[in-house]
Amino acid sequence: EPPEPYLALLIPECQQGTIVPMIDTTYEVRTPNPAELSQVRRLRHIVLDPARVVQSDLSLGHEDFNTENIQAAAFGPIGIVSAVRLDMYTDEFYTVRKMATAVEYRNLGLGARVLAFAEGLAISRGAREFTLGARKEAIGFFLGRGYALTPKEATSPDGVQNYIMKKRVV
């Protein structure tokens, strides 16, 4: 009989690779290595910037290789299916950037686990506050993870309206 499938569980107290029983597939949540960052970039383009998928510019920015920033991703049978980057501005302040989960892998808890894993790493480094710009359809997701809406809004370079959200931890 095959072993029961597992999903990496990501909560701040968990170490990378902690696993718990889950549905019917194995997912690993961890920091991607530099060679895997191109998969992260492609996922971002597919999910966040559909018009850019056809463009040849899938290069990674210096923020992706900045060791002060945090990358986290969920790896499934087809490769990376969810990813996020947290940019460090000070030891205590991080911005959640480029959160993306492939459409067919939503509502499985993978995005929540990837975000919790990345936040846990930041908290272990001293983070006390997180901020982000959420698209309207993602507000509920972030509210469910302890973020609060602020009165501020911003428009991204691709013309998408974002709602600024914050989360403080003690």
C-alpha positions, 0 to 999 in steps of 0.5 A: 500500500502506498504511503499516505500523501503529505503536504508541507505545513507552514506556520511560523513555528514550523521548520522548512519541510515539516509535513502533515497528511493531506489530500492526494498529492505531495507538496513541498513548501520551501525556499526555492534555489536560484535555479528554480527562481525562473519557475517562480518568475513564470508563475508570477507572469501567468497569474499576475501579468497575463499580457506579459506571458507572451513577451520574452522578458522573463528575467529576474530582478535584483530583488529576487537575488537579494539575500535579505528578501525572502522567497517561498514556494510550494512545489507540486507535481508540475513544479512551482504552483504557489510563490511569494517574495517578502522584501525587507525594508528594515529588520522589522518591516517587510512588504509582501510582493508577487504573491501568486498561486496557479488557478488550478491550485487555489483553495487548497491552502497552498497560498496560505501555507507559503505566506505563513512560511515566508512570514515565519522566516521574517519573524525569526529575523525580527519582523514586526510589521508586514504590508502589501498591495492586494488586488480586489479579488485577493482582499478576503484571502489576506483578511483571513491571514490577519491583514487589515485594510488601510485607507490607502490605495495604489495603482501598480505599473500595469494599471491594476488597482491595489488596496494597501493592507497591513499586519502587525505581529508581537 
